[in-house]
Amino acid sequence: MKLKEISPKKYEVENGTLTVVEEPQLSFYDDQKTKIQEAEKNIWDKSIKVEENGYYWKKEPLVIKGKIKSQEKPIVAELFCGCGGTSLGFEMAGYEIAIGCDIHQPSLLTFKNNHPNVSTVLGDVKKVNPISFIDILDGRKVDVLIGGVPCQGFSLNNRKRHEEDERNLLYKEFIRFVKQLKPKVVVLENVSGMKSTGNFVEQIEKELSEAGNMKVKSKLLFAPDYGVPQTRTRLVFVGIRGGEEFDFDSIIKTHGPATNKPYVTVYDAIGDLPSLKADQKIEEYKVEPFSDYQKLMRQKIKNNKLTNHKAPNHPKEVIEKIKSTKPGFPMYPKFKQRIRLAWDIQSPTQVSGGIRPQFQFGHPEDNRGLTIRERCRLQSFPDDFVVSGGIVQGRVQTGNAVPPLLAKAIALAIKKYL
């Protein structure tokens, strides 16, 4: 079933399916100036709970059942699936994606629209019974359980990063599903910051090993090594049921010093996309792809149709700020991670930017922030992958995602254990 795309609006349930209603007037709009000033005071205060995204589904979990097409491919279910970067990578590697579960409504809409045959569970994972997955799959076994546990509590970009953040314990929900579903392989990923936050890495390895009757190990993986044009490092846990230890060296690097291919640059990644002014939208390509990466991203595109390529509608002072910044340098002194990209580098780590994220990167040549298509390219989402939900929620989705090419490399390596 094809779900209707939303702009930044909300879902409602009608006759068992998701529909769209107008976005509610949230309380922070009542006195915007006061609220923003209050937020500025609170962003560094770890004692104040982080504000939740207004698009989280707080009601009982909503299931939309799909249909498994293949009887031969390994079956994959994903918790905390977001818009589906990990699932897409596994799909590229020849797996059957059967279930995606997430609390963020626009993310799950994107997931469903790009995986139309997949069953989706919209809701807080703490409210989801693992037995429901067995019912959804009509008795088929989950071969691989994957999950990208929400990582804001560990992220080095989080100003409120601390060991007691309640989001840090969501990995226990993943373990609950492992105990019930008994998958052959588990893949859990998080940000590199987990390594330096308490003893979480050792704790997760121990608890997940016991829960899954497996020996779980973890390693930091550098996304550019697998063809991603972004200096993103992810911590990946892998466990194989029965005690066999996963060999991380079997994850084949495709780019960088260990290969004959250089890392993919920003120019290689987005240099073929049309130039834009602030608030401008272009829906067709103007030039042919000129890098191997661009050809890969446009491989499935037909009729020259370009999606998600709309520039943010910046105020004049923001345009001037980007214009006055040299490519490769920070646009704001206090926020070193918010740079104007340069053509000849890899993008720094792309982040979600909170519940109402501003643009993170300036374009190398145009005086504007990036479009969602450009953010997708920097994450290695191909151009036939369409992000639902508008620019702001599109930033959330692309910033939270696992790069599909990184996930594909992992997926290829674990096939021999199935």
C-alpha positions in Angstrom: 0.0 0.0 0.0 1.3 3.4 -0.9 1.0 6.0 1.9 0.2 9.6 1.1 3.2 11.9 1.3 3.1 14.7 3.9 4.6 18.1 4.0 5.5 19.0 7.6 2.1 17.8 8.9 0.8 15.2 11.2 -0.7 11.7 10.9 -4.1 10.5 12.1 -5.5 7.0 12.0 -8.6 6.5 9.9 -10.0 3.1 9.1 -6.8 1.5 10.2 -4.5 3.5 7.8 -2.4 6.6 8.1 -3.9 9.8 6.8 -2.8 13.5 6.9 -4.3 16.3 9.0 -3.2 19.9 9.4 -0.2 20.4 11.7 -1.4 21.4 15.1 -0.5 24.8 16.5 2.2 23.8 19.0 2.6 25.7 22.2 6.0 27.1 21.3 4.5 29.2 18.6 2.4 31.1 21.1 5.2 33.3 22.2 8.1 32.4 19.8 10.6 34.9 20.9 10.3 34.0 24.6 10.4 30.3 23.9 13.5 30.5 21.7 15.3 32.6 24.4 14.3 30.0 27.0 15.6 27.2 24.7 18.9 29.0 24.3 19.4 29.0 28.0 18.4 25.3 28.4 20.5 23.7 25.6 23.5 23.3 27.8 21.7 22.3 31.0 21.9 18.5 31.4 19.3 18.6 34.2 16.6 19.7 31.8 15.0 16.9 29.8 15.5 17.1 26.0 12.4 18.2 24.2 10.8 15.4 22.1 10.1 15.6 18.4 6.4 16.6 17.9 6.1 13.9 15.3 6.6 10.9 17.7 3.6 8.5 17.7 2.4 8.3 21.3 -0.6 6.2 20.8 -0.8 2.4 20.6 1.5 0.9 17.9 -0.1 1.0 14.5 0.7 -2.0 12.2 0.5 -1.9 8.4 1.1 -5.4 7.1 3.0 -5.9 3.9 3.9 -9.1 2.0 7.1 -11.0 1.8 7.9 -11.6 -1.9 10.9 -13.9 -1.8 11.1 -17.4 -0.3 14.9 -17.7 -0.8 16.4 -14.4 0.5 17.3 -14.0 4.2 14.6 -12.2 6.2 15.5 -8.9 7.9 13.5 -7.0 10.6 14.7 -3.6 11.8 14.0 -1.8 15.0 14.5 2.0 15.3 14.5 1.9 11.5 14.2 5.6 10.8 13.8 6.3 7.1 15.6 3.0 6.3 19.3 3.5 5.6 20.4 0.2 7.1 17.5 -1.7 5.5 18.3 -0.2 2.1 21.9 -1.3 2.4 20.8 -4.9 3.3 18.3 -4.8 0.4 21.2 -3.8 -1.9 23.1 -6.8 -0.7 20.3 -9.2 -1.6 18.2 -9.5 1.6 14.4 -9.4 2.0 13.3 -6.5 4.3 10.2 -7.7 6.1 9.5 -5.3 9.0 10.5 -1.8 10.0 9.6 -0.3 13.4 10.0 3.3 14.5 8.3 6.0 16.5 9.0 9.0 14.2 6.1 9.4 11.8 7.7 11.0 8.8 10.6 8.5 9.0 8.3 5.5 8.8 6.3 7.1 6.0 9.6 7.4 4.0 10.5 3.9 5.0 7.2 2.5 3.8 7.1 4.5 0.5 10.6 3.3 -0.4 9.9 -0.3 0.7 6.2 -0.7 -0.4 6.0 -4.5 0.4 7.4 -4.2 3.9 5.3 -4.4 7.1 5.6 -1.3 9.3 5.0 -0.8 13.0 4.6 2.8 14.0 5.1 3.4 17.7 7.2 3.4 20.8 9.2 0.1 20.7 8.7 -0.2 24.5 5.0 -0.8 23.7 5.6 -3.3 20.9 5.3 -7.0 21.7 8.0 -9.1 19.8 5.4 -11.8 19.3 3.6 -9.4 16.9 6.5 -9.7 14.6 6.0 -13.5 14.4 2.3 -12.9 13.6 3.2 -10.3 10.9 5.6 -12.8 9.3 3.0 -15.6 9.2 5.4 -17.9 10.9 8.6 -17.0 8.9 11.7 -16.7 11.0 13.7 -13.5 11.3 17.2 -14.3 10.0 18.8 -10.9 10.8 17.6 -8.4 13.4 19.1 -5.0 12.8 18.7 -1.8 14.8 20.1 1.7 15.0 19.4 2.5 18.6 18.7 6.3 19.1 22.2 7.8 19.6 21.6 11.4 20.8 22.6 10.4 24.4 26.0 9.3 23.2 26.6 11.8 20.3 29.6 14.0 20.5 27.5 16.7 18.8 25.0 16.6 21.7 25.4 19.5 24.1 23.6 17.6 26.8 25.6 14.4 26.3 25.8 12.5 29.6 25.9 8.9 30.9 22.5 9.0 32.6 20.5 10.1 29.5 17.5 7.8 29.5 17.8 7.2 25.7 21.1 5.4 26.4 19.1 2.4 27.7 17.0 1.7 24.6 19.4 -1.0 23.6 17.7 -3.1 26.2 14.5 -3.0 24.0 16.6 -4.5 21.2 17.8 -7.3 23.5 14.1 -8.0 24.5 13.4 -8.7 20.8 16.5 -10.8 20.4 15.4 -13.1 23.3 12.0 -13.6 21.7 12.8 -13.8 18.0 16.1 -15.7 18.2 17.6 -14.4 15.0 20.6 -16.0 13.4 22.5 -12.7 13.3 22.1 -9.4 15.1 23.5 -6.1 13.9 23.3 -3.1 16.2 24.9 0.3 15.5 25.5 3.5 17.3 27.7 6.6 17.2 31.3 6.5 18.0 30.7 8.6 21.1 29.4 5.5 22.9 33.0 4.3 23.2 33.7 7.2 25.6 30.5 7.2 27.6 30.7 4.9 30.6 31.1 1.2 30.0 28.2 0.9 27.6 30.2 -1.0 24.9 31.3 -3.8 27.2 27.8 -3.9 28.8 26.0 -4.2 25.5 28.4 -6.9 24.2 27.9 -8.9 27.4 24.1 -8.6 27.6 23.5 -9.1 23.9 25.8 -12.2 23.9 23.8 -13.8 26.7 20.4 -12.9 25.3 21.2 -14.3 21.8 23.4 -17.3 22.6 26.2 -15.6 20.6 29.5 -13.9 21.0 28.9 -10.2 20.2 31.8 -8.0 19.2 32.0 -4.4 18.1 34.2 -2.2 16.0 34.3 1.4 14.7 33.8 1.6 11.0 34.8 4.6 8.9 32.1 5.4 6.3 34.5 6.8 3.5 36.2 3.3 3.4 32.9 2.0 1.9 32.3 4.7 -0.7 30.4 7.2 1.5 31.4 10.9 0.9 31.2 11.7 4.6 33.7 11.4 7.5 31.1 9.5 9.5 32.3 6.9 12.0 29.8 4.3 13.4 30.1 1.8 16.2 28.8 -1.6 14.9 28.0 -4.6 17.0 27.6 -8.0 15.3 26.7 -11.3 16.8 26.3 -14.8 15.2 24.0 -17.3 17.0 25.8 -20.4 18.1 29.0 -18.9 19.3 30.9 -18.3 16.0 32.7 -15.0 16.2 32.1 -12.5 13.4 35.3 -11.4 11.5 35.2 -7.7 11.0 38.0 -7.9 8.5 35.6 -9.6 6.1 33.9 -6.2 5.6 35.5 -5.3 2.4 36.7 -1.7 2.0 36.0 -0.2 -1.4 37.8 3.2 -1.1 40.8 4.8 0.5 44.4 3.8 1.2 43.7 0.1 1.3 42.2 0.1 -2.2 43.0 1.6 -5.6 40.1 4.1 -5.3 40.3 7.5 -3.6 37.7 8.6 -1.2 34.6 10.2 -2.7 34.6 14.0 -2.4 31.7 16.5 -2.1 32.2 17.3 -5.7 32.1 13.7 -6.8 28.9 13.4 -4.7 26.8 16.4 -5.5 28.6 18.3 -8.3 26.1 17.3 -10.9 23.0 18.6 -9.1 21.6 21.9 -10.4 22.6 25.1 -8.8 19.9 26.8 -6.7 19.1 30.1 -5.0 17.4 30.2 -1.6 13.9 28.7 -1.8 14.3 27.6 -5.4 13.3 24.1 -6.5 14.4 22.2 -9.6 12.9 18.9 -10.6 15.1 17.8 -13.5 18.8 17.2 -14.0 20.7 19.7 -16.1 23.9 17.8 -16.7 25.0 14.2 -17.1 26.7 12.4 -14.2 30.5 12.8 -14.4 31.7 10.7 -11.5 31.3 7.0 -10.8 29.5 7.9 -7.6 27.0 10.1 -9.4 26.3 7.4 -11.9 25.6 5.0 -9.1 23.2 7.4 -7.4 21.3 8.0 -10.6 21.4 4.4 -11.8 17.6 3.8 -11.4 16.4 7.3 -12.4 14.0 7.5 -15.4 12.6 10.4 -17.3 15.3 12.8 -15.9 13.1 13.4 -12.8 14.9 14.9 -9.8 13.2 14.8 -6.3 13.9 16.5 -3.0 16.0 19.2 -4.6 14.6 22.4 -3.0 16.8 25.0 -1.3 15.9 26.2 2.2 14.2 29.6 2.4 16.9 31.5 4.2 16.6 35.1 5.7 18.8 37.6 4.0 21.3 37.6 6.9 21.8 33.9 6.6 22.5 34.1 2.9 25.1 36.8 3.7 26.6 34.6 6.4 27.1 31.8 3.9 28.3 34.1 1.2 31.0 35.6 3.5 32.3 32.1 4.6 35.2 30.5 2.8 34.5 26.9 1.7 35.8 24.4 4.2 35.5 26.8 7.2 32.9 27.2 10.0 30.0 29.7 9.4 29.5 30.3 13.1 32.4 30.6 15.6 30.6 28.8 18.4 29.5 25.8 16.2 32.6 24.5 14.4 30.7 21.5 12.9 28.5 23.9 10.9 30.8 24.6 7.9 30.5 25.7 4.4 31.4 22.6 2.5 34.3 22.6 0.0 34.3 20.7 -3.2 37.5 18.8 -2.6 36.8 17.3 0.8 34.5 14.7 2.4 31.5 16.1 4.2 31.9 16.1 8.0 29.4 14.0 9.9 25.9 15.0 9.0 23.6 15.2 12.0 19.8 15.4 12.5 20.1 18.8 14.3 17.4 18.4 16.9 13.6 18.6 16.6 13.5 21.8 14.6 16.9 21.6 12.9 18.5 24.5 11.1 20.7 23.8 8.1 24.0 22.4 9.1 26.2 22.8 6.0 26.5 25.6 3.5 26.8 24.7 -0.2 30.3 25.0 -1.6 29.3 27.4 -4.4 25.6 28.5 -3.9 24.8 30.9 -1.0 22.4 28.5 0.7 22.1 25.4 2.9 21.8 21.9 1.4 18.7 20.4 -0.2 17.5 17.1 1.1 18.7 15.5 -2.1 22.2 16.8 -1.4 22.0 15.5 2.1 20.9 12.1 0.8 23.8 12.0 -1.6 26.2 12.7 1.3 24.7 9.7 3.1 24.8 7.5 -0.1 21.0 7.3 -0.6 20.4 6.8 -4.3 18.3 9.4 -6.1 15.3 7.1 -6.5 15.0 7.1 -2.7 12.4 9.9 -1.9 12.2 11.5 1.5 8.8 12.4 2.8 7.9 15.2 5.3 9.4 18.5 4.1 12.9 20.0 4.5 13.0 20.2 8.3 11.9 16.6 9.0 14.0 15.6 6.0 17.0 16.9 7.9 16.0 14.8 10.9 15.7 11.7 8.8 18.9 12.0 6.8 20.9 13.1 9.8 19.8 10.0 11.8 20.3 7.5 9.0 23.0 4.9 8.6 24.7 5.3 5.2 23.3 2.6 2.9 26.7 1.8 1.3 28.1 1.2 4.8 25.2 -1.1 5.7 25.6 -2.9 2.4 29.2 -3.7 3.1 28.2 -5.1 6.5 25.4 -7.1 5.0 27.6 -8.7 2.4 30.1 -9.8 5.1 27.5 -11.5 7.3 25.9 -13.5 4.4 28.4 -16.4 4.9 27.1 -16.9 8.5 23.5 -17.5 7.4 
